[in-house]
Amino acid sequence: MALLNIGILGFGTVGKATFEILQERIDVIEASVGDEIIVKKIFVRNKNKHNYDNIDANLFTDVISEVVEDDSVDIIIEATGDVGVVYEGIKVAIANGKHIITANKEMVSRHFEELNQLANKHDIQLKYEAAVGGAIPILCQIPKIRELNEIVEINGVLNGTCNFILSAMEKGMDYNKALLDAQQAGFAEADPTADVEAYDTVRKLRILATLAFGVKVAEDEITREGIINVSKKEIDTSKKNGMRIKLVAHAKKTKDGIEAFVKPTEVEINSVLGGLEDGENAVSVVCDNAGELVFKGKGAGGRPTAFSILSDFLAIACK
């Protein structure tokens, strides 16, 4: 068996979950790939803050160049959420011929065209399934759908934090308590602004819509409204009318271009989006030939996101 060396950037919830699943299923993964898989190096911002839990401490470095410039590393898995140092590191890694897998929706959204052009220039694969929809395998399906269809509309719930909060408010909880519970459950960050103000969902929709429609859909072309002003009264009224309020991501092809928004929207309780609870996500893709295709799954969390990362890894390594 040949060696396949991996470098990991970030060892928080997602990075650690990716490492753990890789170790737990190493025999199955190596059998699929046909190579021996080695985690060569792991970049963290501060080595002293990490509890290594029976992991060789020598794997860890706080110098990113030791990962992205290591000639023996074949594939980089990025799970930091950083858009500064790590973004520059990713560009170096691409220039050095390394395949890239990332869960970083802010970086991918902000630098979508540039990173894809660099990947094409250096003949490497850039994959970011985990950046949209957690465990849902949606991005990998878009090119297959487009081969036989024109995609005309996308609707989705793409943020587990907001869905968790809105579900909790339906059960009588006020917004602040629901947010606290979302943070304690691991859905929301200490600073939840990106989630509750809908920036996170806008980034995901920008990526998804650009792929689905084959044209650039920029973040500033997407109308944005978060959930912070959704009242308990609005939620109760919707419920009485057989509706639920969800933070809906919508993009549609029109004669004037792409119409896109992210905002709290009433949906029928028994609909695909209306049936989502807590951290669940779903995407509805409407096509001219296939009709409506629905993708649903866990939209947040370490292991669901790691599943998508490792699915991308297998797609690269098995070729």
C-alpha positions as CSV (number, residue, x, y, z in Angstrom):
1,M,0.0,0.0,0.0
2,A,1.1,3.5,-0.8
3,L,1.1,6.2,1.9
4,L,-1.6,9.0,1.8
5,N,-0.7,11.8,4.2
6,I,-3.2,14.2,5.7
7,G,-2.7,17.6,7.3
8,I,-5.5,18.9,9.5
9,L,-6.0,22.6,10.2
10,G,-8.0,23.1,13.4
11,F,-8.8,20.7,16.2
12,G,-12.0,22.1,17.7
13,T,-15.3,20.3,17.6
14,V,-15.2,19.5,13.9
15,G,-11.5,18.8,13.5
16,K,-11.5,16.5,16.5
17,A,-14.6,14.6,15.3
18,T,-13.0,14.2,11.9
19,F,-9.8,12.8,13.4
20,E,-11.9,10.4,15.7
21,I,-14.0,9.0,12.9
22,L,-11.0,8.5,10.7
23,Q,-9.3,6.5,13.5
24,E,-12.4,4.5,14.3
25,R,-13.0,3.5,10.7
26,I,-9.5,3.4,9.5
27,D,-9.6,-0.2,8.3
28,V,-12.7,0.4,6.2
29,I,-11.4,3.7,4.8
30,E,-8.0,2.2,3.9
31,A,-9.7,-0.7,2.2
32,S,-11.8,1.7,0.1
33,V,-8.9,3.9,-0.8
34,G,-6.2,1.3,-1.2
35,D,-3.6,3.3,0.6
36,E,-2.3,3.6,4.1
37,I,-3.6,6.8,5.6
38,I,-1.5,8.8,8.0
39,V,-2.4,12.1,9.8
40,K,1.0,13.8,9.4
41,K,0.4,17.1,11.2
42,I,-2.4,19.1,12.9
43,F,-2.3,22.9,13.1
44,V,-3.8,24.6,16.2
45,R,-3.5,28.2,17.3
46,N,-2.2,27.4,20.7
47,K,-0.7,24.0,21.5
48,N,-0.9,24.6,25.2
49,K,-4.7,24.9,25.2
50,H,-5.3,21.4,23.9
51,N,-5.9,18.2,25.9
52,Y,-4.5,15.6,23.5
53,D,-6.3,12.5,25.0
54,N,-3.9,9.8,24.0
55,I,-3.0,11.5,20.8
56,D,0.7,12.0,20.1
57,A,1.5,15.6,21.1
58,N,4.2,15.7,18.4
59,L,1.4,15.7,15.7
60,F,0.5,19.2,16.8
61,T,2.0,22.5,15.6
62,D,1.0,26.1,15.9
63,V,3.0,27.0,12.8
64,I,0.7,26.7,9.8
65,S,3.5,26.5,7.3
66,E,4.6,23.2,8.8
67,V,1.4,21.7,7.4
68,V,0.7,23.6,4.2
69,E,4.3,23.6,3.0
70,D,5.1,20.0,4.0
71,D,5.9,18.2,0.7
72,S,4.8,14.9,2.1
73,V,1.2,16.0,2.8
74,D,-1.2,15.1,0.1
75,I,-4.6,16.4,1.4
76,I,-5.4,19.3,3.7
77,I,-8.6,19.1,5.8
78,E,-9.5,22.6,7.1
79,A,-11.8,23.0,10.0
80,T,-10.9,26.2,11.7
81,G,-13.5,28.8,10.6
82,D,-10.7,31.3,10.2
83,V,-10.6,33.6,7.2
84,G,-7.3,35.3,7.8
85,V,-4.1,33.2,8.4
86,V,-5.8,30.0,7.3
87,Y,-7.1,31.5,4.0
88,E,-3.6,32.5,3.2
89,G,-2.4,29.1,4.2
90,I,-4.9,27.4,2.0
91,K,-3.7,29.4,-1.0
92,V,-0.1,28.2,-0.3
93,A,-1.3,24.6,0.0
94,I,-3.1,24.8,-3.3
95,A,0.0,26.3,-4.9
96,N,2.0,23.4,-3.5
97,G,-0.4,20.9,-5.2
98,K,-2.4,19.7,-2.2
99,H,-6.0,18.8,-2.4
100,I,-8.2,20.9,-0.1
101,I,-11.3,19.9,2.0
102,T,-12.9,22.6,4.0
103,A,-15.9,23.2,6.2
104,N,-15.3,27.0,6.2
105,K,-18.4,28.5,4.7
106,E,-17.2,32.1,5.3
107,M,-13.9,31.6,3.5
108,V,-15.5,29.7,0.6
109,S,-18.3,32.2,0.2
110,R,-16.0,35.2,0.4
111,H,-13.3,33.8,-1.9
112,F,-15.4,31.3,-4.0
113,E,-14.3,32.3,-7.5
114,E,-10.6,32.9,-6.5
115,L,-10.2,29.6,-4.7
116,N,-11.9,27.6,-7.5
117,Q,-9.8,29.3,-10.1
118,L,-6.6,28.5,-8.1
119,A,-7.7,24.9,-7.8
120,N,-8.2,24.6,-11.5
121,K,-4.9,26.3,-12.2
122,H,-2.9,23.9,-10.0
123,D,-5.0,20.9,-11.0
124,I,-6.1,20.0,-7.5
125,Q,-9.5,19.2,-6.0
126,L,-11.2,21.8,-3.8
127,K,-14.2,20.4,-1.9
128,Y,-16.5,22.0,0.6
129,E,-19.5,19.8,1.1
130,A,-19.3,20.4,4.9
131,A,-19.7,24.2,4.4
132,V,-23.4,23.8,3.5
133,G,-26.0,21.7,5.4
134,G,-23.9,19.8,7.9
135,A,-24.3,16.1,7.0
136,I,-26.6,16.7,4.0
137,P,-24.9,15.6,0.8
138,I,-26.3,18.4,-1.3
139,L,-23.3,20.1,-3.0
140,C,-22.0,16.9,-4.6
141,Q,-25.5,16.3,-6.1
142,I,-25.9,19.7,-7.8
143,P,-23.6,18.9,-10.8
144,K,-25.4,15.6,-11.3
145,I,-28.8,17.3,-11.2
146,R,-27.7,20.0,-13.6
147,E,-26.6,17.4,-16.2
148,L,-30.2,16.5,-16.9
149,N,-32.2,19.4,-15.5
150,E,-32.3,23.2,-15.2
151,I,-32.6,24.1,-11.6
152,V,-35.2,26.8,-11.2
153,E,-35.6,27.3,-7.5
154,I,-34.0,26.4,-4.1
155,N,-35.6,26.6,-0.7
156,G,-33.9,25.5,2.5
157,V,-33.4,25.8,6.2
158,L,-29.6,25.9,6.5
159,N,-28.9,27.0,10.0
160,G,-29.3,24.6,12.9
161,T,-28.9,27.3,15.6
162,C,-31.8,29.3,14.3
163,N,-34.0,26.3,13.8
164,F,-33.2,25.2,17.4
165,I,-34.1,28.6,18.8
166,L,-37.4,28.9,16.8
167,S,-38.4,25.3,17.8
168,A,-37.7,26.1,21.5
169,M,-39.7,29.4,21.3
170,E,-42.7,27.4,19.9
171,K,-42.6,25.4,23.1
172,G,-42.9,28.5,25.3
173,M,-39.3,29.5,25.8
174,D,-38.2,33.1,25.4
175,Y,-35.5,34.0,22.8
176,N,-32.7,34.6,25.3
177,K,-33.2,31.3,27.1
178,A,-33.5,29.5,23.8
179,L,-30.3,31.0,22.6
180,L,-28.5,30.0,25.8
181,D,-29.8,26.4,25.4
182,A,-28.6,26.4,21.8
183,Q,-25.1,27.5,23.0
184,Q,-25.1,24.8,25.7
185,A,-26.2,22.2,23.2
186,G,-23.3,23.1,21.0
187,F,-25.3,24.6,18.1
188,A,-24.5,28.3,18.8
189,E,-21.2,29.9,19.2
190,A,-20.3,32.2,22.1
191,D,-20.9,35.1,19.7
192,P,-24.1,34.0,17.9
193,T,-24.3,37.0,15.6
194,A,-23.4,35.2,12.4
195,D,-26.2,32.7,13.0
196,V,-29.1,34.8,14.4
197,E,-28.4,37.7,12.1
198,A,-28.5,35.3,9.1
199,Y,-25.0,36.0,7.8
200,D,-24.2,32.2,8.1
201,T,-27.2,31.3,6.0
202,V,-26.5,33.9,3.4
203,R,-23.0,32.5,3.0
204,K,-24.4,29.0,2.5
205,L,-27.0,30.2,0.1
206,R,-24.4,32.1,-1.9
207,I,-22.4,28.9,-2.4
208,L,-25.4,26.7,-3.1
209,A,-27.1,29.2,-5.5
210,T,-23.9,29.9,-7.4
211,L,-23.4,26.2,-8.0
212,A,-27.1,25.5,-8.8
213,F,-27.6,28.3,-11.3
214,G,-24.1,28.4,-12.8
215,V,-23.7,32.2,-12.3
216,K,-22.2,34.2,-9.5
217,V,-24.7,35.0,-6.7
218,A,-22.9,37.3,-4.4
219,E,-23.6,37.7,-0.7
220,D,-24.7,41.4,-1.2
221,E,-27.2,40.3,-3.8
222,I,-29.1,38.2,-1.1
223,T,-31.6,40.1,1.0
224,R,-30.9,39.3,4.6
225,E,-33.1,39.3,7.8
226,G,-32.2,37.4,11.0
227,I,-34.5,36.0,13.7
228,I,-33.7,38.4,16.6
229,N,-37.0,40.3,16.0
230,V,-39.2,37.3,15.7
231,S,-41.7,37.6,18.6
232,K,-43.3,34.9,20.7
233,K,-46.7,36.4,19.6
234,E,-45.8,35.9,15.9
235,I,-44.8,32.3,16.5
236,D,-48.0,31.5,18.5
237,T,-50.2,33.1,15.8
238,S,-48.5,31.1,13.0
239,K,-48.9,27.9,15.0
240,K,-52.7,28.6,15.4
241,N,-52.9,29.0,11.7
242,G,-51.2,25.7,10.9
243,M,-47.9,27.4,10.1
244,R,-44.4,27.6,11.5
245,I,-41.8,30.4,11.3
246,K,-38.5,29.2,9.9
247,L,-35.4,31.0,8.7
248,V,-35.8,30.2,5.0
249,A,-33.1,30.5,2.4
250,H,-34.7,31.1,-1.0
251,A,-33.2,31.5,-4.5
252,K,-35.1,31.5,-7.8
253,K,-34.3,32.0,-11.4
254,T,-36.4,34.8,-12.9
255,K,-36.4,36.7,-16.2
256,D,-34.5,39.5,-14.5
257,G,-31.8,37.3,-12.9
258,I,-31.6,35.5,-9.6
259,E,-34.0,36.4,-6.8
260,A,-32.5,35.5,-3.4
261,F,-33.3,36.1,0.2
262,V,-32.8,34.8,3.7
263,K,-35.5,35.8,6.2
264,P,-38.0,34.4,8.8
265,T,-40.9,33.0,6.7
266,E,-44.1,31.2,7.4
267,V,-44.2,27.6,6.1
268,E,-46.9,25.0,6.4
269,I,-46.5,22.7,9.4
270,N,-46.7,19.6,7.3
271,S,-44.3,20.8,4.6
272,V,-40.7,19.7,4.2
273,L,-39.3,22.8,5.9
274,G,-42.2,23.0,8.4
275,G,-41.5,19.6,9.8
276,L,-37.9,20.3,10.8
277,E,-37.0,20.2,14.5
278,D,-34.1,21.5,16.5
279,G,-30.8,21.3,14.6
280,E,-32.3,19.7,11.4
281,N,-31.6,21.2,8.0
282,A,-33.3,20.6,4.6
283,V,-32.9,21.7,1.1
284,S,-35.6,21.6,-1.6
285,V,-34.3,21.8,-5.2
286,V,-36.9,22.4,-7.9
287,C,-36.0,21.3,-11.4
288,D,-37.7,21.4,-14.8
289,N,-37.5,17.6,-15.4
290,A,-37.1,15.9,-12.0
291,G,-39.5,18.2,-10.2
292,E,-38.8,18.7,-6.5
293,L,-35.8,16.9,-4.9
294,V,-35.5,17.0,-1.1
295,F,-32.4,16.6,1.0
296,K,-32.7,16.4,4.8
297,G,-30.3,15.7,7.7
298,K,-28.5,17.0,10.7
299,G,-27.3,20.5,9.9
300,A,-24.8,21.1,12.7
301,G,-22.5,19.3,15.1
302,G,-19.1,17.8,15.1
303,R,-19.8,14.3,13.8
304,P,-22.4,15.3,11.1
305,T,-20.0,17.9,9.7
306,A,-17.1,15.4,9.9
307,F,-19.2,13.0,7.9
308,S,-19.3,15.4,5.1
309,I,-15.6,16.2,5.4
310,L,-14.7,12.5,5.2
311,S,-17.1,12.0,2.3
312,D,-15.1,14.6,0.4
313,F,-11.9,12.8,1.5
314,L,-13.1,9.5,0.0
315,A,-14.2,11.3,-3.2
316,I,-10.7,12.6,-3.6
317,A,-8.7,9.6,-2.3
318,C,-10.6,6.9,-4.3
319,K,-10.0,8.6,-7.7
